[in-house]
Amino acid sequence: MDMTYDLAGRLRSQAQRNQGTRLKSDKIRQYIYQNYAQPLSLNDISSHFYISPNYLCSVFKKETGCNLMKFINEYRLEQAARLLLETEMKVNKIAESVGFPNPSYFSQRFRDYYGESPENYRQKETY
C-alpha cells in the first residue's frame, strides 16, 4: 500500500513539473509571436523570463522538439511569406518588418526555407 502511495506521489510530482514546463514554453512562444520583429537573442529572451539561456533552450526543445532560434526564424519567414502575398511592400521592407535587418541574409534564408526567392514566391503564388 505504501508503495502505491509513493508511486502516485512521484507521478503527481512529475506531472506538475511537466505542466510547469509546458506553461513556460507557451509563454515563450507568446513572447516570440509578440516580439518577432525585434532583435531576439537567447540572452534577451532568457532575461525576460528570469532563466538562464541554457535552461531556456532546454525547456523549449523538450516541449516543442524544436531549436528556439530555428523556431524564431521560421516564424519570421512564415510572416514574411504572408506579407508577400497580402501586401505590395518591397522585399527589403518586409525583411525589416519581420526582424531581418539585412535584406540579403533574409533573401538567402527565405530561399533556403521555401526553395525560391521572395520575389518568385510572390509572383508564383499570386498568379
DSSP file (Angstrom, degrees, kcal/mol; ACC not computed):
  #  RESIDUE AA STRUCTURE BP1 BP2  ACC     N-H-->O    O-->H-N    N-H-->O    O-->H-N    TCO  KAPPA ALPHA  PHI   PSI    X-CA   Y-CA   Z-CA
    1    1 A M     >        0   0    0      0, 0.0     4,-2.0     0, 0.0     5,-0.2   0.000 360.0 360.0 360.0 -43.4    0.0    0.0    0.0
    2    2 A D  H  >  +     0   0    0      1,-0.2     4,-2.5     2,-0.2     5,-0.2   0.880 360.0  54.2 -62.0 -37.5    2.8    2.4    0.9
    3    3 A M  H  > S+     0   0    0      1,-0.2     4,-2.7     2,-0.2    -1,-0.2   0.886 106.5  51.9 -63.9 -37.9    4.5    1.7   -2.5
    4    4 A T  H  > S+     0   0    0      2,-0.2     4,-2.6     1,-0.2    -2,-0.2   0.922 111.6  45.7 -64.7 -44.6    1.3    2.6   -4.3
    5    5 A Y  H  X S+     0   0    0     -4,-2.0     4,-2.4     2,-0.2    -2,-0.2   0.898 113.4  50.6 -64.0 -40.5    1.1    5.9   -2.4
    6    6 A D  H  X S+     0   0    0     -4,-2.5     4,-2.3     2,-0.2    -2,-0.2   0.932 112.4  46.0 -63.1 -46.2    4.8    6.6   -3.1
    7    7 A L  H  X S+     0   0    0     -4,-2.7     4,-2.5     2,-0.2    -2,-0.2   0.913 112.4  50.7 -63.2 -43.7    4.4    5.9   -6.8
    8    8 A A  H  X S+     0   0    0     -4,-2.6     4,-2.3     1,-0.2    -1,-0.2   0.901 110.3  50.5 -61.3 -41.2    1.2    8.0   -7.0
    9    9 A G  H  X S+     0   0    0     -4,-2.4     4,-2.2     2,-0.2    -1,-0.2   0.907 110.9  47.9 -63.8 -42.4    3.1   10.9   -5.3
   10   10 A R  H  X S+     0   0    0     -4,-2.3     4,-2.4     2,-0.2    -2,-0.2   0.904 112.0  49.6 -66.2 -40.6    6.0   10.6   -7.7
   11   11 A L  H  X S+     0   0    0     -4,-2.5     4,-2.4     2,-0.2    -2,-0.2   0.901 110.6  50.2 -64.1 -40.3    3.7   10.5  -10.7
   12   12 A R  H  X S+     0   0    0     -4,-2.3     4,-2.2     2,-0.2    -2,-0.2   0.909 111.0  49.5 -63.7 -42.2    1.8   13.6   -9.4
   13   13 A S  H  X S+     0   0    0     -4,-2.2     4,-2.2     2,-0.2    -2,-0.2   0.914 111.3  48.8 -63.2 -43.4    5.1   15.5   -8.9
   14   14 A Q  H  X S+     0   0    0     -4,-2.4     4,-2.6     1,-0.2    -2,-0.2   0.909 110.3  51.2 -63.7 -41.8    6.3   14.6  -12.4
   15   15 A A  H  X S+     0   0    0     -4,-2.4     4,-2.2     1,-0.2    -1,-0.2   0.895 109.9  50.0 -62.6 -39.9    3.0   15.7  -13.9
   16   16 A Q  H  X S+     0   0    0     -4,-2.2     4,-2.1     2,-0.2    -1,-0.2   0.897 110.8  49.4 -66.3 -39.7    3.2   19.0  -12.1
   17   17 A R  H  X S+     0   0    0     -4,-2.2     4,-2.0     2,-0.2    -2,-0.2   0.924 111.4  49.4 -64.3 -43.4    6.8   19.5  -13.3
   18   18 A N  H  X S+     0   0    0     -4,-2.6     4,-2.4     1,-0.2    -2,-0.2   0.890 109.5  51.9 -62.9 -39.2    5.7   18.8  -16.9
   19   19 A Q  H  X S+     0   0    0     -4,-2.2     4,-2.4     1,-0.2    -1,-0.2   0.901 108.1  52.1 -63.1 -40.9    2.8   21.2  -16.6
   20   20 A G  H  X S+     0   0    0     -4,-2.1     4,-1.8     1,-0.2    -1,-0.2   0.893 110.1  48.5 -62.3 -40.0    5.3   23.9  -15.4
   21   21 A T  H  X S+     0   0    0     -4,-2.0     4,-2.5     2,-0.2     5,-0.2   0.920 110.2  51.3 -64.7 -44.5    7.5   23.3  -18.4
   22   22 A R  H  X S+     0   0    0     -4,-2.4     4,-2.3     1,-0.2    -2,-0.2   0.907 108.7  51.1 -61.2 -42.1    4.5   23.4  -20.8
   23   23 A L  H  X S+     0   0    0     -4,-2.4     4,-2.2     1,-0.2    -1,-0.2   0.898 109.8  50.9 -62.7 -39.3    3.4   26.7  -19.4
   24   24 A K  H  X S+     0   0    0     -4,-1.8     4,-2.5     2,-0.2    -2,-0.2   0.937 110.6  46.9 -64.4 -46.0    6.9   28.1  -19.8
   25   25 A S  H  X S+     0   0    0     -4,-2.5     4,-2.5     1,-0.2    -1,-0.2   0.872 111.2  52.6 -67.1 -34.2    7.1   27.1  -23.5
   26   26 A D  H  X S+     0   0    0     -4,-2.3     4,-2.3    -5,-0.2    -1,-0.2   0.921 111.5  46.3 -62.9 -42.9    3.7   28.5  -24.1
   27   27 A K  H  X S+     0   0    0     -4,-2.2     4,-2.4     2,-0.2    -2,-0.2   0.878 111.1  52.4 -67.0 -37.3    4.8   31.8  -22.6
   28   28 A I  H  X S+     0   0    0     -4,-2.5     4,-2.3     2,-0.2    -2,-0.2   0.935 110.3  48.0 -63.8 -46.0    8.0   31.7  -24.6
   29   29 A R  H  X S+     0   0    0     -4,-2.5     4,-2.8     1,-0.2    -2,-0.2   0.918 111.0  50.9 -61.5 -43.2    6.1   31.2  -27.9
   30   30 A Q  H  X S+     0   0    0     -4,-2.3     4,-2.0     1,-0.2    -1,-0.2   0.917 109.2  51.2 -59.7 -43.1    3.7   34.0  -27.0
   31   31 A Y  H  X S+     0   0    0     -4,-2.4     4,-1.5     1,-0.2    -1,-0.2   0.911 111.5  47.5 -60.6 -42.5    6.6   36.3  -26.3
   32   32 A I  H  X S+     0   0    0     -4,-2.3     4,-1.3     1,-0.2     3,-0.2   0.925 109.6  52.7 -65.2 -44.9    8.1   35.4  -29.7
   33   33 A Y  H  < S+     0   0    0     -4,-2.8    -1,-0.2     1,-0.2    -2,-0.2   0.855 115.0  42.5 -59.4 -34.9    4.8   36.0  -31.5
   34   34 A Q  H  < S+     0   0    0     -4,-2.0    -1,-0.2    -5,-0.2    -2,-0.2   0.736 127.2  29.3 -83.1 -23.3    4.5   39.4  -30.0
   35   35 A N  H >< S+     0   0    0     -4,-1.5     3,-1.9    -3,-0.2    -2,-0.2   0.223  76.4 116.7-124.3  14.4    8.2   40.4  -30.5
   36   36 A Y  T 3< S+     0   0    0     -4,-1.3     4,-0.2     1,-0.3    -1,-0.1   0.771  75.0  59.8 -60.2 -26.6    9.4   38.6  -33.5
   37   37 A A  T 3  S+     0   0    0     -4,-0.1    62,-0.3    -3,-0.1    -1,-0.3   0.660  97.1  74.8 -76.5 -14.4   10.0   41.8  -35.4
   38   38 A Q  S <  S-     0   0    0     -3,-1.9     2,-0.3    60,-0.1    -3,-0.0  -0.539 104.5 -84.5 -91.1 160.1   12.5   43.0  -32.8
   39   39 A P        -     0   0    0      0, 0.0     2,-0.5     0, 0.0    -1,-0.1  -0.520  50.8-168.0 -62.1 126.6   16.0   41.6  -32.4
   40   40 A L        +     0   0    0     -2,-0.3     2,-0.3    59,-0.2    32,-0.0  -0.950  10.6 173.1-124.6 111.8   15.6   38.5  -30.3
   41   41 A S     >  -     0   0    0     -2,-0.5     4,-2.4     1,-0.1     5,-0.3  -0.743  45.3-111.6-108.7 163.2   18.7   36.8  -28.8
   42   42 A L  H  > S+     0   0    0     -2,-0.3     4,-2.8     1,-0.2     5,-0.2   0.903 120.3  52.1 -58.3 -40.5   18.8   33.9  -26.3
   43   43 A N  H  > S+     0   0    0      2,-0.2     4,-2.3     1,-0.2    -1,-0.2   0.904 108.9  49.6 -64.2 -41.6   20.1   36.3  -23.7
   44   44 A D  H  > S+     0   0    0      2,-0.2     4,-1.7     1,-0.2    -2,-0.2   0.945 115.6  41.9 -61.8 -48.4   17.2   38.8  -24.3
   45   45 A I  H  X S+     0   0    0     -4,-2.4     4,-1.5     1,-0.2    -2,-0.2   0.925 115.0  49.9 -67.5 -44.3   14.5   36.1  -24.0
   46   46 A S  H  <>S+     0   0    0     -4,-2.8     5,-2.6    -5,-0.3     4,-0.4   0.891 110.5  49.7 -64.9 -38.1   16.1   34.3  -21.1
   47   47 A S  H ><5S+     0   0    0     -4,-2.3     3,-0.6    -5,-0.2    -1,-0.2   0.852 105.6  58.0 -69.2 -31.3   16.5   37.5  -19.1
   48   48 A H  H 3<5S+     0   0    0     -4,-1.7    -1,-0.2     1,-0.2    -2,-0.2   0.880 114.9  36.8 -61.3 -37.1   12.8   38.4  -19.8
   49   49 A F  T 3<5S-     0   0    0     -4,-1.5    -1,-0.2     2,-0.2    -2,-0.2   0.348 111.3-120.6 -98.0   5.2   11.8   35.1  -18.2
   50   50 A Y  T < 5S+     0   0    0     -3,-0.6     2,-0.3    -4,-0.4    -3,-0.2   0.888  74.4 115.4  57.6  42.3   14.5   35.2  -15.5
   51   51 A I  S   <S-     0   0    0     -5,-2.6    -1,-0.2    -6,-0.1    -2,-0.2  -0.904  71.6 -94.1-133.3 164.4   16.0   31.9  -16.5
   52   52 A S     >  -     0   0    0     -2,-0.3     4,-2.6     1,-0.1     5,-0.2  -0.427  32.4-117.7 -76.1 153.8   19.4   31.0  -18.0
   53   53 A P  H  > S+     0   0    0      0, 0.0     4,-2.4     0, 0.0     5,-0.2   0.888 115.8  52.6 -57.3 -39.4   19.9   30.8  -21.8
   54   54 A N  H  > S+     0   0    0      2,-0.2     4,-2.4     1,-0.2     5,-0.1   0.922 110.8  45.8 -63.7 -43.2   20.7   27.1  -21.4
   55   55 A Y  H  > S+     0   0    0      2,-0.2     4,-3.0     1,-0.2     5,-0.3   0.903 110.5  54.7 -66.3 -40.4   17.6   26.4  -19.4
   56   56 A L  H  X S+     0   0    0     -4,-2.6     4,-2.4     1,-0.2     5,-0.2   0.946 111.7  43.4 -55.4 -51.3   15.5   28.4  -21.9
   57   57 A C  H  X S+     0   0    0     -4,-2.4     4,-2.7     1,-0.2     5,-0.3   0.900 114.4  51.0 -63.6 -41.0   16.8   26.3  -24.8
   58   58 A S  H  X S+     0   0    0     -4,-2.4     4,-2.5    -5,-0.2    -2,-0.2   0.936 112.2  44.8 -63.0 -48.6   16.3   23.1  -22.9
   59   59 A V  H  X S+     0   0    0     -4,-3.0     4,-2.2     2,-0.2     5,-0.2   0.929 116.0  47.0 -61.6 -46.5   12.7   23.8  -21.9
   60   60 A F  H  X S+     0   0    0     -4,-2.4     4,-2.8    -5,-0.3     6,-0.5   0.932 114.6  45.5 -64.4 -46.7   11.8   24.9  -25.3
   61   61 A K  H  X S+     0   0    0     -4,-2.7     4,-2.2    -5,-0.2    -1,-0.2   0.907 113.1  50.9 -63.9 -42.4   13.4   22.0  -27.1
   62   62 A K  H  < S+     0   0    0     -4,-2.5    -1,-0.2    -5,-0.3    -2,-0.2   0.904 118.1  37.6 -62.4 -41.6   11.9   19.5  -24.6
   63   63 A E  H  < S+     0   0    0     -4,-2.2    -2,-0.2    -5,-0.2    -1,-0.2   0.887 132.0  23.5 -80.2 -40.4    8.4   20.8  -25.0
   64   64 A T  H  < S-     0   0    0     -4,-2.8    -3,-0.2    -5,-0.2    -2,-0.2   0.678  89.6-130.3-103.0 -20.4    8.3   21.7  -28.7
   65   65 A G  S  < S+     0   0    0     -4,-2.2     2,-0.4    -5,-0.5    -4,-0.2   0.596  74.4 107.7  78.2  10.4   11.0   19.4  -30.2
   66   66 A C  S    S-     0   0    0     -6,-0.5    -1,-0.3    -5,-0.0    -2,-0.2  -0.938  77.3-109.9-126.6 143.8   12.4   22.4  -32.0
   67   67 A N     >  -     0   0    0     -2,-0.4     4,-2.4     1,-0.1     5,-0.2  -0.480  31.4-129.6 -65.0 137.8   15.5   24.6  -31.5
   68   68 A L  H  > S+     0   0    0      1,-0.2     4,-2.3     2,-0.2     5,-0.2   0.922 104.6  45.2 -61.7 -48.5   14.5   28.0  -30.2
   69   69 A M  H  > S+     0   0    0      1,-0.2     4,-2.5     2,-0.2    -1,-0.2   0.871 112.8  52.0 -67.1 -34.4   16.4   30.1  -32.8
   70   70 A K  H  > S+     0   0    0      2,-0.2     4,-2.7     1,-0.2     5,-0.2   0.917 108.8  51.5 -63.8 -42.2   15.2   27.9  -35.6
   71   71 A F  H  X S+     0   0    0     -4,-2.4     4,-2.4     2,-0.2    -2,-0.2   0.925 110.6  48.3 -59.0 -46.0   11.6   28.4  -34.4
   72   72 A I  H  X S+     0   0    0     -4,-2.3     4,-2.4     1,-0.2    -2,-0.2   0.943 113.7  45.9 -61.2 -49.0   12.0   32.2  -34.3
   73   73 A N  H  X S+     0   0    0     -4,-2.5     4,-2.4     1,-0.2    -2,-0.2   0.892 112.8  49.8 -64.9 -39.5   13.5   32.3  -37.8
   74   74 A E  H  X S+     0   0    0     -4,-2.7     4,-2.3     2,-0.2    -1,-0.2   0.898 110.7  50.0 -66.5 -38.5   10.8   30.0  -39.2
   75   75 A Y  H  X S+     0   0    0     -4,-2.4     4,-2.1    -5,-0.2    -2,-0.2   0.921 110.9  49.9 -64.1 -42.2    8.1   32.1  -37.7
   76   76 A R  H  X S+     0   0    0     -4,-2.4     4,-2.3     1,-0.2    -2,-0.2   0.917 111.0  49.2 -60.7 -43.4    9.6   35.2  -39.2
   77   77 A L  H  X S+     0   0    0     -4,-2.4     4,-2.5     1,-0.2    -1,-0.2   0.881 109.5  51.6 -65.9 -37.8    9.8   33.6  -42.6
   78   78 A E  H  X S+     0   0    0     -4,-2.3     4,-1.9     2,-0.2    -1,-0.2   0.882 110.6  48.4 -65.2 -38.0    6.2   32.5  -42.4
   79   79 A Q  H  X S+     0   0    0     -4,-2.1     4,-2.3     2,-0.2    -2,-0.2   0.883 110.5  52.0 -68.2 -37.6    5.2   36.0  -41.5
   80   80 A A  H  X S+     0   0    0     -4,-2.3     4,-2.5     2,-0.2    -2,-0.2   0.920 107.9  51.1 -63.8 -43.5    7.2   37.3  -44.4
   81   81 A A  H  X S+     0   0    0     -4,-2.5     4,-1.6     1,-0.2    -1,-0.2   0.905 109.6  51.0 -60.4 -41.1    5.5   34.9  -46.8
   82   82 A R  H  X S+     0   0    0     -4,-1.9     4,-2.3     1,-0.2    -1,-0.2   0.930 111.0  47.9 -61.1 -45.3    2.2   36.1  -45.6
   83   83 A L  H  X S+     0   0    0     -4,-2.3     4,-2.0     1,-0.2     6,-0.3   0.866 106.8  57.1 -65.4 -36.2    3.2   39.7  -46.2
   84   84 A L  H  < S+     0   0    0     -4,-2.5    -1,-0.2     1,-0.2    -2,-0.2   0.885 115.2  37.6 -60.4 -37.3    4.5   38.9  -49.6
   85   85 A L  H  < S+     0   0    0     -4,-1.6    -2,-0.2    -5,-0.2    -1,-0.2   0.800 122.9  40.0 -85.1 -29.6    1.1   37.6  -50.6
   86   86 A E  H  < S+     0   0    0     -4,-2.3     2,-0.3    -5,-0.2    -2,-0.2   0.588 116.8  36.8 -99.8 -11.2   -1.1   40.1  -48.7
   87   87 A T     <  -     0   0    0     -4,-2.0     0, 0.0    -5,-0.2     0, 0.0  -0.789  65.2-131.9-131.9 174.8    0.7   43.3  -49.4
   88   88 A E        +     0   0    0     -2,-0.3    -4,-0.1     2,-0.0     3,-0.1   0.083  57.1 142.1-112.0  20.1    2.7   45.1  -52.0
   89   89 A M        -     0   0    0     -6,-0.3    -2,-0.1     1,-0.1     2,-0.1  -0.263  59.3-102.8 -59.4 147.5    5.5   46.0  -49.6
   90   90 A K     >  -     0   0    0      1,-0.1     4,-2.3     4,-0.0     3,-0.5  -0.399  29.7-114.5 -69.3 152.0    9.0   45.8  -51.1
   91   91 A V  H  > S+     0   0    0      1,-0.2     4,-2.8     2,-0.2     5,-0.2   0.876 115.3  54.1 -58.7 -41.3   11.0   42.8  -50.1
   92   92 A N  H  > S+     0   0    0      1,-0.2     4,-1.8     2,-0.2    -1,-0.2   0.855 109.8  48.4 -65.7 -31.9   13.6   44.8  -48.1
   93   93 A K  H  > S+     0   0    0     -3,-0.5     4,-2.5     2,-0.2    -1,-0.2   0.876 111.2  50.0 -72.3 -38.3   10.8   46.4  -46.1
   94   94 A I  H  X S+     0   0    0     -4,-2.3     4,-1.4     2,-0.2     6,-0.2   0.938 109.2  52.3 -63.3 -45.7    9.2   43.0  -45.4
   95   95 A A  H ><>S+     0   0    0     -4,-2.8     5,-3.0     1,-0.2     3,-0.5   0.934 112.8  44.4 -55.0 -48.2   12.6   41.7  -44.3
   96   96 A E  H ><5S+     0   0    0     -4,-1.8     3,-1.2     1,-0.2    -1,-0.2   0.887 109.8  55.5 -64.3 -40.0   13.0   44.6  -41.8
   97   97 A S  H 3<5S+     0   0    0     -4,-2.5    -1,-0.2     1,-0.3    -2,-0.2   0.698 109.2  46.8 -71.8 -18.0    9.4   44.3  -40.6
   98   98 A V  T <<5S-     0   0    0     -4,-1.4    -1,-0.3    -3,-0.5    -2,-0.2   0.296 128.5 -89.3-106.4   9.7    9.8   40.6  -39.6
   99   99 A G  T < 5S+     0   0    0     -3,-1.2    -3,-0.2   -62,-0.3   -59,-0.2   0.626  89.6 119.3 100.6  13.1   13.1   41.0  -37.9
  100  100 A F      < -     0   0    0     -5,-3.0    -1,-0.2    -6,-0.2    -2,-0.2  -0.876  34.7-177.6-109.6  98.1   15.8   40.6  -40.6
  101  101 A P  S    S+     0   0    0      0, 0.0    -5,-0.1     0, 0.0    -1,-0.1   0.730  71.0  66.4 -68.8 -19.9   17.8   43.8  -40.8
  102  102 A N     >  -     0   0    0      1,-0.1     4,-2.4    -7,-0.1     5,-0.2  -0.893  67.6-162.4-105.7 110.5   19.9   42.5  -43.7
  103  103 A P  H  > S+     0   0    0      0, 0.0     4,-2.7     0, 0.0     5,-0.2   0.840  90.5  53.5 -61.2 -34.5   17.8   42.0  -46.8
  104  104 A S  H  > S+     0   0    0      2,-0.2     4,-2.2     1,-0.2     5,-0.2   0.927 110.4  46.3 -66.1 -44.0   20.4   39.8  -48.4
  105  105 A Y  H  > S+     0   0    0      2,-0.2     4,-2.6     1,-0.2     5,-0.2   0.915 112.5  51.5 -63.1 -42.7   20.5   37.5  -45.4
  106  106 A F  H  X S+     0   0    0     -4,-2.4     4,-2.9     1,-0.2    -2,-0.2   0.939 109.0  49.9 -58.2 -48.7   16.7   37.5  -45.4
  107  107 A S  H  X S+     0   0    0     -4,-2.7     4,-2.4     1,-0.2    -1,-0.2   0.887 111.6  48.7 -60.6 -39.6   16.5   36.5  -49.1
  108  108 A Q  H  X S+     0   0    0     -4,-2.2     4,-2.4     2,-0.2    -1,-0.2   0.927 113.1  46.2 -66.5 -44.5   19.0   33.7  -48.5
  109  109 A R  H  X S+     0   0    0     -4,-2.6     4,-2.1     2,-0.2    -2,-0.2   0.898 113.0  50.9 -63.8 -39.9   17.1   32.3  -45.5
  110  110 A F  H  X S+     0   0    0     -4,-2.9     4,-3.2    -5,-0.2     5,-0.4   0.927 110.7  48.4 -62.3 -45.5   13.8   32.6  -47.4
  111  111 A R  H  X S+     0   0    0     -4,-2.4     4,-2.0     1,-0.2    -2,-0.2   0.901 111.2  50.7 -62.7 -41.4   15.3   30.7  -50.4
  112  112 A D  H  < S+     0   0    0     -4,-2.4    -1,-0.2     2,-0.2    -2,-0.2   0.887 117.9  39.1 -62.4 -38.7   16.6   28.0  -48.0
  113  113 A Y  H  < S+     0   0    0     -4,-2.1    -2,-0.2    -5,-0.2    -1,-0.2   0.901 130.4  24.8 -81.0 -43.7   13.2   27.7  -46.4
  114  114 A Y  H  < S-     0   0    0     -4,-3.2    -3,-0.2     2,-0.3    -2,-0.2   0.561  98.4-121.8-102.9 -10.4   10.8   28.0  -49.3
  115  115 A G  S  < S+     0   0    0     -4,-2.0     2,-0.3    -5,-0.4    -4,-0.2   0.575  84.3  60.8  81.8   8.5   13.1   26.9  -52.2
  116  116 A E  S    S-     0   0    0     -6,-0.4    -2,-0.3    -9,-0.1    -1,-0.2  -0.980  90.4 -84.8-157.9 165.0   12.8   30.1  -54.1
  117  117 A S     >  -     0   0    0     -2,-0.3     4,-2.5     1,-0.1     5,-0.2  -0.273  41.1-111.6 -70.3 159.4   13.4   33.8  -53.8
  118  118 A P  H  > S+     0   0    0      0, 0.0     4,-2.4     0, 0.0     5,-0.2   0.897 118.9  52.5 -57.2 -39.8   10.9   36.1  -52.1
  119  119 A E  H  > S+     0   0    0      1,-0.2     4,-2.4     2,-0.2     5,-0.2   0.930 110.9  45.4 -63.3 -45.4   10.1   37.7  -55.5
  120  120 A N  H  > S+     0   0    0      2,-0.2     4,-3.0     1,-0.2     5,-0.3   0.889 110.8  54.4 -64.9 -38.4    9.5   34.4  -57.2
  121  121 A Y  H  X S+     0   0    0     -4,-2.5     4,-2.3     2,-0.2     5,-0.2   0.929 110.0  47.0 -59.9 -45.9    7.3   33.3  -54.3
  122  122 A R  H  X S+     0   0    0     -4,-2.4     4,-1.6    -5,-0.2    -2,-0.2   0.941 115.8  44.2 -62.2 -47.9    5.2   36.4  -54.6
  123  123 A Q  H  X S+     0   0    0     -4,-2.4     4,-1.0     1,-0.2    -2,-0.2   0.917 115.1  47.7 -65.2 -44.0    4.8   36.1  -58.3
  124  124 A K  H  < S+     0   0    0     -4,-3.0     3,-0.3     1,-0.2    -1,-0.2   0.895 115.3  44.4 -64.7 -41.3    4.1   32.3  -58.3
  125  125 A E  H  < S+     0   0    0     -4,-2.3    -1,-0.2    -5,-0.3    -2,-0.2   0.729 112.1  51.0 -79.4 -22.9    1.5   32.5  -55.5
  126  126 A T  H  <        0   0    0     -4,-1.6    -1,-0.2    -5,-0.2    -2,-0.2   0.612 360.0 360.0 -92.0 -10.8   -0.4   35.5  -56.8
  127  127 A Y     <        0   0    0     -4,-1.0    -2,-0.2    -3,-0.3    -1,-0.2   0.411 360.0 360.0-113.6 360.0   -0.8   34.1  -60.3
